[in-house]
Amino acid sequence: MELFNILQRPVMTEKSTISQEMQNKYTLQVSSKATKRQIKKAVELAFKVKVVRVNTLNTKSKQKRMGRFVGKSTPWKKAIVTLAEGNNIEFIANY
Protein backbone atom coordinates (compact mmCIF):
# COMPACT_ATOMS: atom_id res chain seq x y z
CA MET A 1 0.00 0.00 0.00
CA GLU A 2 1.30 3.46 -0.91
CA LEU A 3 2.18 5.59 2.12
CA PHE A 4 0.45 8.70 0.78
CA ASN A 5 -2.87 6.78 0.52
CA ILE A 6 -2.86 5.70 4.17
CA LEU A 7 -3.63 9.00 5.94
CA GLN A 8 -7.01 10.41 4.97
CA ARG A 9 -7.95 13.23 7.39
CA PRO A 10 -7.67 14.31 11.01
CA VAL A 11 -10.59 13.64 13.34
CA MET A 12 -11.39 16.93 15.08
CA THR A 13 -13.74 16.28 17.99
CA GLU A 14 -13.83 17.63 21.52
CA LYS A 15 -12.37 14.40 22.92
CA SER A 16 -9.55 14.27 20.36
CA THR A 17 -8.66 17.93 20.97
CA ILE A 18 -8.36 17.33 24.71
CA SER A 19 -6.13 14.29 24.14
CA GLN A 20 -3.92 16.38 21.82
CA GLU A 21 -3.39 19.02 24.48
CA MET A 22 -3.05 16.76 27.53
CA GLN A 23 -1.47 13.52 26.27
CA ASN A 24 0.09 14.43 22.90
CA LYS A 25 -2.21 11.95 21.09
CA TYR A 26 -3.57 12.69 17.62
CA THR A 27 -6.60 11.03 16.04
CA LEU A 28 -6.61 10.37 12.29
CA GLN A 29 -8.90 8.66 9.83
CA VAL A 30 -6.82 6.11 7.91
CA SER A 31 -7.29 3.54 5.18
CA SER A 32 -9.20 0.49 6.37
CA LYS A 33 -6.48 -1.84 5.08
CA ALA A 34 -3.56 -0.04 6.74
CA THR A 35 -1.55 -1.76 9.47
CA LYS A 36 -0.08 -0.12 12.57
CA ARG A 37 3.43 -0.22 11.13
CA GLN A 38 2.30 1.42 7.88
CA ILE A 39 0.43 4.13 9.81
CA LYS A 40 3.50 4.84 11.98
CA LYS A 41 5.76 5.12 8.95
CA ALA A 42 3.30 7.36 7.07
CA VAL A 43 2.88 9.77 10.01
CA GLU A 44 6.64 9.99 10.58
CA LEU A 45 7.31 10.73 6.91
CA ALA A 46 4.41 13.15 6.40
CA PHE A 47 4.83 15.27 9.54
CA LYS A 48 8.54 14.71 10.42
CA VAL A 49 7.78 13.57 14.00
CA LYS A 50 8.70 10.61 16.20
CA VAL A 51 5.79 8.21 16.83
CA VAL A 52 5.82 6.25 20.11
CA ARG A 53 2.60 4.21 19.79
CA VAL A 54 -0.27 3.61 17.35
CA ASN A 55 -3.68 2.35 18.47
CA THR A 56 -6.32 1.51 15.87
CA LEU A 57 -10.03 0.79 15.92
CA ASN A 58 -12.69 0.15 13.33
CA THR A 59 -15.80 2.26 13.70
CA LYS A 60 -18.98 0.48 12.70
CA SER A 61 -21.58 1.87 10.35
CA LYS A 62 -24.61 3.51 11.92
CA GLN A 63 -28.17 3.53 10.67
CA LYS A 64 -29.15 6.90 9.17
CA ARG A 65 -32.56 8.14 8.11
CA MET A 66 -33.44 10.74 5.48
CA GLY A 67 -37.22 11.14 5.62
CA ARG A 68 -38.73 7.76 4.87
CA PHE A 69 -35.51 6.31 3.47
CA VAL A 70 -33.18 4.33 5.71
CA GLY A 71 -29.51 3.79 4.96
CA LYS A 72 -26.18 3.25 6.65
CA SER A 73 -23.10 5.40 7.10
CA THR A 74 -19.79 4.05 5.87
CA PRO A 75 -17.56 2.14 8.30
CA TRP A 76 -14.06 3.59 8.69
CA LYS A 77 -10.80 3.03 10.56
CA LYS A 78 -9.47 5.37 13.21
CA ALA A 79 -5.85 5.60 14.39
CA ILE A 80 -4.79 7.25 17.65
CA VAL A 81 -1.12 8.18 17.31
CA THR A 82 0.98 8.99 20.39
CA LEU A 83 3.96 11.23 19.68
CA ALA A 84 7.23 11.56 21.59
CA GLU A 85 7.75 14.47 24.00
CA GLY A 86 8.38 17.76 22.22
CA ASN A 87 6.79 16.67 18.93
CA ASN A 88 3.48 18.01 17.66
CA ILE A 89 1.45 18.15 14.46
CA GLU A 90 -0.01 21.41 13.17
CA PHE A 91 -3.29 20.81 11.35
CA ILE A 92 -4.94 23.35 9.07
CA ALA A 93 -7.87 24.93 10.95
CA ASN A 94 -10.52 24.28 8.27
CA TYR A 95 -9.42 20.84 7.12
C-alpha positions, 0 to 999 in steps of 0.5 A: 500500500502506498504511504500517501494513501494511508492517511485520509484526514484528522478527526477533530472532535472535543475528545480528540482535541483534549487528548492532543493538548493533555497527552500528545495523542492525535486522532486520524482517519486512515485507510481500512487496510492499513496496518499499525506499522504502515500508519506509523511510517506514514505519520513519521514521513508526512509530519517529520515527528517521532511516533511512540505508539499507534492504536487503531479501531474500526468504527462500525456503520450507523443507521441513518434516516433521510425522511422515509428512506433508511440507509447506513453510514460508511464504516471507517478506521481510526488511528490514535497516534501517540507522539514523543515528548516535544513533537506536535502536528499542526493541522490546518484549521478548516481541514 
